[in-house]
Amino acid sequence: MPAKQELHDIAIEAAKASPGVIASGFTLSTAVTVATLLFILLQIAYLIRKWWREETEWGRKIRQWAERHGISKPMELDE
């Protein structure tokens, strides 16, 4: 069995070799929190964009232009 000092040295070297995120105390809980906040911000941005496209004058004009040019219509799956 390795000596206590040897295990300590191995742990120190492993910490040096590990990415800075792990060594800085970035835990799984923190990662989940950051991912959740990022997801919420993306959802807010999507809903604002959707509202803008559907409810504002410019958004209606863009949608009508896209429909005239066949851009916004979904493709038929059986074609």
Number of C-alpha atoms within 10 A of each C-alpha: 5 6 8 9 9 11 12 11 12 12 12 12 11 12 13 11 10 11 10 11 9 11 13 8 9 11 12 10 9 11 11 11 12 12 12 12 12 12 12 12 12 12 12 12 12 12 12 12 12 12 12 14 16 15 10 11 11 12 16 14 13 14 16 14 13 13 12 11 10 11 12 12 10 7 9 6 5 4 4
